[in-house]
Amino acid sequence: MPKNSINPKKLLLTKWTAVKPINKQKHFLVSRVILPEPPDERIEFVELEAIFSKKLQVISWRELSDPETWVQGWE
């Protein structure tokens, strides 16, 4: 996936694989796009849910464009 091809408004419910497992978790789902305050600001963060453990974490959506950290889809 080329850099800058991710649209933060279309990330909700997309699937991601961590290149290096995070707390023994590899598969994640974008469970929430965190809307900014005020609403006319840019989207900065998304909430990822680990599929197996259901643990949540908030990251900058731009981190998902790093191919050394994340791969879109479940591998």
N, C-alpha and C positions, 0 to 999 in steps of 0.2 A: 504494500500500500504506500503510495507516494506521500511524502510529508505534506502537511497542510490540506489533506483531503477530508479531514474529519470535520463534520458540522456539529457543534455541540447541541444544537436543537434536535438533532436526529439520533442522539446517542441512547436515549431511553430504551431499555430492554435489549441492548446489543450485548453480544457475548464476547468475552475476552479470555485469553490464556496468558498467564504469567510465564515468561521465559524461564525465570528462576522462581520456584514456588515461594509463596509468602505464607509463613506460619504453616507449612505443609499443605497449603491450598494452591491449586493451579488454575481452576476454572472460576470465572467471575461473571456477573451480570450487572450491567448498569441499572440499578434499581431506582435511581432518582437523579434528575438533573436539578441542581440547586440553583433556584432563581435568585438573582441579585436584588439587593435593596439599594437604591430605587430600581424599579423594573427596566428602566431604559439603559442601565449599565450592561456590560457584556457578561455572559455566563462564564464563570471561572472554574466552578467545581462540580464534580459528580460524586454520587455515592455508589460504591461497588459492594455487591453482596457476594460473599464466597458461597459457591453452590453447595458444597458438602456441609460446612459448619454453620452457614447462614450469618456469619459475622460480617459486620458492616465496617467500611472504611471510606473516608472522604479523601479524594485526590483531585489535583488539578486535571481537568479533562485533557490538557495538552500533553500530559505524561503518556497518554494512550498512543500518541503518535511516535513514540520512541520504540523502534523495532527491536532494540536490545533488551527491552523490558516487557513489552506487550505485543501479542499477536491477536489480530481480530479473528473471532470464531473460537471454537473449542477444538483443540488438537489432541 
